[in-house]
Every structure is written in C-alpha cells, then in structure tokens.
Amino acid sequence: MSRGSDGRAGRDGVMEIDTSGWAEEGTFTATLIEALKAIDEIACVRVEDAPASRAEAGYAFISNEVFVTFRTQDRRETVRRFGIRWPRTVRADQMTLEELGRALGAIANVGPPDYADAGMLQYLRTERIVPPYQTKGVKVVEMVRIYLAGSKIVQIGV
C-alpha cells in the first residue's frame, strides 16, 4: 500500500483495496468493507484471514483482520532549534482510529465497535444459519479487527 506525496492512494485518488489475503468468508466483513469505501479519509484497505478461524460441529468461528491507511495532510509549524525559529512541514493522518470508530458507529449496518483501544477496533457478530430440511443449524461467530497500518508523522524540512 503506497501513498503519493499528497496522501492519496494511486494517481487518481481512488481508495486502494487489497483482498488477496482474504477467503471472502464473513458477511459482516463484506458489509464493513463497503462501509469503509464510503469514508473519504481512508486511502488504503487490506483484508486478511486471521489464523484464529476454525469450524467444528455446530459452529464456525471466522476471524478477519482489516488494515487501514488514512490519507495525509501537510501542515506548517514553527519550532525552536538552538534559539532560532525554524519553519517545518509536518505530514499527519486526516483521521484517527477513534474517529473511524465514531464514523462506522453512525452507519446503520455496522454500528459502534464492541471493543476499541488506541491501536484496534473490534467487532463481534453472531448469527445462526439453518439450512433447509435440517433441524439443527450452525452458529457462525465472526470477529473482525481493524488495525491502523503504516501510520507515522513525517517531518519535512527539519
């Protein structure tokens, strides 16, 4: 996931989505990816299967990891070095993970995260799938974790 100098993904500013590491299991993960597409501050999204996924008789546990990279913006600030005022440009993310959690919480099909801290948002969804002509269904537990990928404040001109 590479960013241009203006913080946009690719040449035309379209969000980059990499699902090559995802087996496309999990309906909530697909819903979450569609919701992330609507957020302009996100530059890149990468989705992967987590090693915790497994299935046994009566239930399936699906675990997916989503890595997001935010677009960046440059801002000018003045610092003192050796008593001299020195201008510099700082490149910072346009959104934080906490703000992403609030933005996703406002979307009806997604809602607020079940757990959030400084480095991760976590969603946990369950559903029971009953195939036709069977009395016992399968309980599907889906856990999706959203991480911030490659975020750092870049200082230019120091």
LINBELWO-V568397 format. One record per backbone hydrogen bond with DSSP energy under -0.5 kcal/mol. CO is the residue of the C=O (numbers start at 1). NH is the residue of the N-H. If there is no record, write none. Layout:
# LINBELWO-V568397
[[CO	NH] [CO	NH]]
This chain:
# LINBELWO-V568397
[[2	10] [4	7] [8	4] [9	13] [16	45] [17	19] [18	47] [19	22] [21	49] [26	30] [27	31] [28	32] [29	33] [30	34] [31	35] [32	36] [33	37] [34	38] [35	38] [36	39] [38	40] [39	42] [41	71] [43	16] [44	69] [45	18] [46	67] [47	21] [48	65] [50	53] [54	61] [56	59] [58	139] [59	56] [60	62] [60	141] [61	54] [61	63] [62	143] [63	50] [64	145] [65	48] [66	147] [67	46] [68	149] [69	43] [69	44] [71	94] [73	92] [75	90] [77	88] [79	81] [79	86] [81	84] [84	81] [86	79] [88	77] [89	156] [90	75] [90	92] [91	154] [92	73] [96	100] [97	101] [98	102] [99	103] [100	104] [101	105] [102	106] [104	107] [104	111] [107	110] [107	111] [115	122] [117	120] [119	148] [120	117] [121	146] [122	114] [122	115] [123	144] [125	142] [127	129] [127	140] [128	130] [129	131] [129	138] [131	134] [135	137] [138	129] [138	140] [139	60] [139	141] [140	127] [140	142] [141	62] [141	143] [142	125] [143	64] [144	123] [145	66] [145	147] [146	121] [147	68] [147	149] [150	152] [152	154] [154	91] [154	156] [156	89]]
